[in-house]
Amino acid sequence: MTMPGTVRAAQILVFVMVGLVALRIALAGDPEKAGEITGASFPVIIAFVCALRFGKSKSRTTTIVAASLMIAIAFRAMGQGQPAGLVDLAIGITIVVLLSLRQSAQWFHRARS
C-alpha cells in the first residue's frame, strides 16, 4: 500500500517547518536568540523525527500532538507580535487536519509485513 497524498502532504509540511526553523536560526544573528528559537521549536524537531519514520512506524499520534504544540507556540508568537507565528499556525493546523483524516488513519493502522 502506497502512502496516501494526505500523509505525504503532512510529511512535506513538517519538512517545510524544519526548513523555516533552520532559516530562523541562521538569521537570528545572536546565539541567545538562536537558542530561544531552537527551544521553542522542539515540537517541530519531534514531528520531523516522526515524519522521517511515517513509512515504518505508527507515529501519527505523536506527530498530531507535536503539531498541536506547534499551534500553541504559534499563538504565543502571534501574541508577542511575531508575524511568523501566523505561518506556523497555518502549517500546524494543516498537519493536524491532514493526519486526522480517515484515509491517513487507515494507512497508519494498516497491517505491516
N, C-alpha and C positions, 0 to 999 in steps of 0.2 A: 504494500500500500504506500503510495507516494504522499508526501507532506501536502496537506491542503493549502490553498492560497492564503487563507486567513492566518494559519500558523506561520507560513513563510513571511507574510507581511509583518506580523508581530515580531518575528525574529529580525527582520531588516530594520524595523523601528528601534529595537533595542540596540542594534549596531550603530544606528544614527545617533542615538543618545550617547553612546560611548564616545563617538567621534566629537560630538558637541562638548562633552566634558573635557576631553583631551584638548580641544581648542581653547576652552575657557581657562584651563590650567596653563597652557602655553602663553596666553595673552594676559595672565594675571599680573605679571611684572614684579610681584612681591611674593617671596616664599611663604609668608604668613597667609596671604590671600589664597595662594595655590593650595595650601594645606586645608584651609577652610572649605574650598571648593571640593577637594578630594573627600573630606569628611562628609559633606552634605551629599555627595554622590555615591555613597556606599550602597544604596539600593540599586543604583544603575550597575554597579560592579557585580552585585549578586545576580541581577537579571541577565547580565552579559554571560556569566558562567553558565547559567541555566539555558540560555539561548544557544550556546555552543553545543549543548547536550540534548536539544529537542528531539533528535532522531533516535537517541539511545536510552533516554530515561523519562520518567514521569515527572517532569519539572514544571508542569503547568501551574499548579497551585502556588509554588514558591515564586514563580515569575509574576503571577497575579498579585501576590502580597507585596513583592518588591515594587511593582508598578503603582500599587496603591500608596506605598510610602513615597514614591516619586511625586504623586499627586499632592500629598500633604506638604512635602517640601516645596513644591511649586507654589502652593498657596502662600506659604511663608515668604518665599522670594517676591511674589507679587505684592504682598503686604509691605515689604521693605522697598518697594518701588523699582524692582529689577524687572525689566521687560522680558528677559529670558525666561522668567517664570511662566509666562503665557505659553511659550513654545513647549516647555517641559510639561505643563498641564495638559495641553492638547495631545502630546505624544503618549503620556501616561494613561490618559483616558482611552485613547485608541487601542493601546496594548491590552488593557483590561477588557474592553469590549470584544476585540478580536479573539482573545483566548477564552472568553466566556461563551462564545457561540457553540451550538450543538456539534457542528462538524469538527471543531477543534477538540472538544471534549471526547468525541468518539475516536479521533485519531490518537490522542494521548492514552486512551484506555483500550486500545487495540491489543490483540494477542501478539506477543513477541515470540520469535523463534530462537 
